[in-house]
Amino acid sequence: MTRTLNVKDAINEALRQEMAADNRVILMGEDIAGGAGRDADYPPAADAWGGPFGVTQGLLPLFGRERVIDTAIAETGFVGAAIGAAIAGLRPVVEIMYVDFIGTSFDQLLNHAAKLRYVYGGKVSVPIVVRTVAGAGFRAAAEHSQTLYSLYTHVPGLKVVAPATAADAKGLLISAIRDPDPVIFIEHKRLYMEDDEVPEEPYAIPFGVARIVRSGRDVTIVGVQKMVHTAVEAATLLSRDGIEAEVIDPRTYSPLDSETILQSVEKTGRLVVVDESHPRCSLATDIAALAADAAFHSLRGPIKMVTGAHAPVPFSPPLEDAYIPDAARIVAAVRDQLDKKAR
Amino acid sequence: MIRSLDNDTLLGLWERMARIRAFETRVGEIAAAKEVAGYLHTYSGQEAVACGVIPLLRDDDWFTSTYRNHGHAIARDIPLDEIAGEIYGKVTGVCGGKGGSMHVADQSRGMIGGMGIVAGGLPIATGAALASKYLGRDSVAVAFFGDGAVHQGAWHEALEFASLFQCPVVFVCENNLYAETTAVDYHLLAGSVSAMTGPYQIPSVQIDGMDVFAVRAATAAAFERARTGNGPSLIEAMTYRYGGQYEGDTQTYKPPTEVAYWRGQDPLLRFRSDTATRLGMATLDAIEQSVQVEVDAAFTAAEAAPWPDISEVTTDVYTPIA
């Protein structure tokens, strides 16, 4: 049975189902319930927030403070504790309130979670999930609006997942929780309220399998998380002029389903990558390099990247809107490719 | 303390406290009306801290702030037009609209700036103090932070650095009883922030942060210590956040009895009762009315001001090299 659910509720459901099925799964993070320490003498305090976007709301009454743990504002502490708890047999799911706050815990992820299995010769696994929130378009300014997909993707040992739909969010989060290795699960704050048909029962979507969102013969557009939707918008506009774009959502950046991307590029001969991140050393450059390296002879024009600017995300609304790629910029990139071919 | 202050000084403190309250009340209104987007963290309730500390800063001193920074900016006399302009993201903003509410800054007035990351300002203020010492000056630096910041590594590392190198920095904790939604009596195992400085050999004091005169007296002592080469110190000002963590927070975690108690300790009410006989209620009322006019004008101007040009997206990333 499927029914309509938004991304926020799909994530909540995945957590709820996995926690019900496996008591090794615990949640930790800042105000993921809210009101800690007040439950006894002032019950309205309990579950006051469910995180700043309410994603984890309702889990505290079901599972209690033993499993829904409001930590102090101490990311190094609770991310590191998750690593240790995972090694000792638990399945911790931690929340970094905004991906921007990764800085204060990055050592534990970069030098410990990602590397312990390798340096210890494969004798240990670190099954943690780090849920975090990314994305511009919320007027949240430079320190609360980044995406940072590529920072994680760069690091061997970490798996990186970024769902664009509610159905993918649920299935990929369940896979993340069941995965034996550290998974960075990136949620986009502008997608939380997006609806989709979501199956009621628990299900796992495997990592490293891209989703072909729309088939087309003329150009391949790879979208990164929210940009998948913007790419579909652009494809609809292009279709009016007889240009059929194939839109691909890689869904997981590490591992990356390069085969699906390359097959599409071999078919269409053209590639546009859309990523709201900064352009340098981004997923856009990564996927462009993949095609340039492995599908060069299929390409009928230059690969185009549509990205944010090499600048922090500005607060001022018109500046932020200009920063984020829109459908018009994608259409222009596709037209640019087609024009170059005609010449 | 009050007796040692002349009337102009007292009126200056009152004007700033009243200006902050009027400004933040308006911020709450425009947030509720959704006239501006983004995260807004208001300072109402904590006025005595900013106004007890900041007017004692000299022109060559520095301070760092947090995302709850409007009160600090106003206490430092940054024009309201520029703060309101920044909150709206307009070209008239003190940072040209680039940073918004969380990142109000004016280094020409010693305000290094509002930081969006908890505890981010402590090491930076410590570094400003290190520079002062290195340059042979007697200027000081202040780092404002909340009670939630003590759990960050940056907090501990800044205290260690400041003490080891005897930097002239004053750490000012605005203990407003909540780290986001989490009550300080739950999360702060040491019982107080001031109790946490002992191992770093940094002297500390816990004071009534609703009393601007108590804050001023503690600050004067800490500045004297720093300026005379006696190193860092910490002030824990006990205060209360009238708003939520951000505007829109429903605050179901705050017991009504607690809210009522702290409203009774209101720093503006306290100032009135401490000074009314000397300054006269009519004078204080008149100042409240005049700052309200200023606030109205600032928000009207901010609303009407132009947006920055789109080309500004990529400016200010690097410093131009001549």
Chai-1 contact restraints between the chains, C-beta under 6 A:
chainA,res_idxA,chainB,res_idxB,connection_type,confidence,min_distance_angstrom,max_distance_angstrom,comment,restraint_id
A,D31,B,E180,contact,1.0,0.0,6.0,A-B,restraint_1
A,D31,B,T181,contact,1.0,0.0,6.0,A-B,restraint_2
A,G34,B,T181,contact,1.0,0.0,6.0,A-B,restraint_3
A,G34,B,Y253,contact,1.0,0.0,6.0,A-B,restraint_4
A,G35,B,T181,contact,1.0,0.0,6.0,A-B,restraint_5
A,G35,B,Y253,contact,1.0,0.0,6.0,A-B,restraint_6
A,A36,B,T182,contact,1.0,0.0,6.0,A-B,restraint_7
A,A36,B,Y186,contact,1.0,0.0,6.0,A-B,restraint_8
A,G37,B,A183,contact,1.0,0.0,6.0,A-B,restraint_9
A,G37,B,Y186,contact,1.0,0.0,6.0,A-B,restraint_10
A,R38,B,A183,contact,1.0,0.0,6.0,A-B,restraint_11
A,R38,B,Y253,contact,1.0,0.0,6.0,A-B,restraint_12
A,Y42,B,P255,contact,1.0,0.0,6.0,A-B,restraint_13
A,P44,B,T252,contact,1.0,0.0,6.0,A-B,restraint_14
A,A45,B,Y253,contact,1.0,0.0,6.0,A-B,restraint_15
A,A48,B,T181,contact,1.0,0.0,6.0,A-B,restraint_16
A,A48,B,T252,contact,1.0,0.0,6.0,A-B,restraint_17
A,A48,B,Y253,contact,1.0,0.0,6.0,A-B,restraint_18
A,W49,B,T181,contact,1.0,0.0,6.0,A-B,restraint_19
A,A72,B,H151,contact,1.0,0.0,6.0,A-B,restraint_20
A,A72,B,H187,contact,1.0,0.0,6.0,A-B,restraint_21
A,I73,B,V118,contact,1.0,0.0,6.0,A-B,restraint_22
A,I73,B,G148,contact,1.0,0.0,6.0,A-B,restraint_23
A,I73,B,H151,contact,1.0,0.0,6.0,A-B,restraint_24
A,I73,B,A179,contact,1.0,0.0,6.0,A-B,restraint_25
A,A74,B,H151,contact,1.0,0.0,6.0,A-B,restraint_26
A,T76,B,G153,contact,1.0,0.0,6.0,A-B,restraint_27
A,R139,B,A37,contact,1.0,0.0,6.0,A-B,restraint_28
A,R139,B,G38,contact,1.0,0.0,6.0,A-B,restraint_29
A,A140,B,G38,contact,1.0,0.0,6.0,A-B,restraint_30
A,A140,B,Y39,contact,1.0,0.0,6.0,A-B,restraint_31
A,A141,B,G99,contact,1.0,0.0,6.0,A-B,restraint_32
A,A141,B,G100,contact,1.0,0.0,6.0,A-B,restraint_33
A,A141,B,M102,contact,1.0,0.0,6.0,A-B,restraint_34
A,A141,B,H103,contact,1.0,0.0,6.0,A-B,restraint_35
A,E143,B,G116,contact,1.0,0.0,6.0,A-B,restraint_36
A,E143,B,I117,contact,1.0,0.0,6.0,A-B,restraint_37
A,H144,B,G116,contact,1.0,0.0,6.0,A-B,restraint_38
A,A309,B,V313,contact,1.0,0.0,6.0,A-B,restraint_39
A,A309,B,T314,contact,1.0,0.0,6.0,A-B,restraint_40
A,A311,B,V313,contact,1.0,0.0,6.0,A-B,restraint_41
A,A311,B,T314,contact,1.0,0.0,6.0,A-B,restraint_42
A,A311,B,V317,contact,1.0,0.0,6.0,A-B,restraint_43
A,P314,B,K98,contact,1.0,0.0,6.0,A-B,restraint_44
A,P314,B,V313,contact,1.0,0.0,6.0,A-B,restraint_45
A,F315,B,G89,contact,1.0,0.0,6.0,A-B,restraint_46
A,F315,B,G99,contact,1.0,0.0,6.0,A-B,restraint_47
A,F315,B,G100,contact,1.0,0.0,6.0,A-B,restraint_48
A,S316,B,G89,contact,1.0,0.0,6.0,A-B,restraint_49
A,S316,B,G97,contact,1.0,0.0,6.0,A-B,restraint_50
A,S316,B,P308,contact,1.0,0.0,6.0,A-B,restraint_51
A,P317,B,G89,contact,1.0,0.0,6.0,A-B,restraint_52
A,P318,B,W307,contact,1.0,0.0,6.0,A-B,restraint_53
A,L319,B,P308,contact,1.0,0.0,6.0,A-B,restraint_54
A,L319,B,E312,contact,1.0,0.0,6.0,A-B,restraint_55
A,L319,B,V313,contact,1.0,0.0,6.0,A-B,restraint_56
A,A322,B,I310,contact,1.0,0.0,6.0,A-B,restraint_57
A,A322,B,V313,contact,1.0,0.0,6.0,A-B,restraint_58
A,Y323,B,V313,contact,1.0,0.0,6.0,A-B,restraint_59
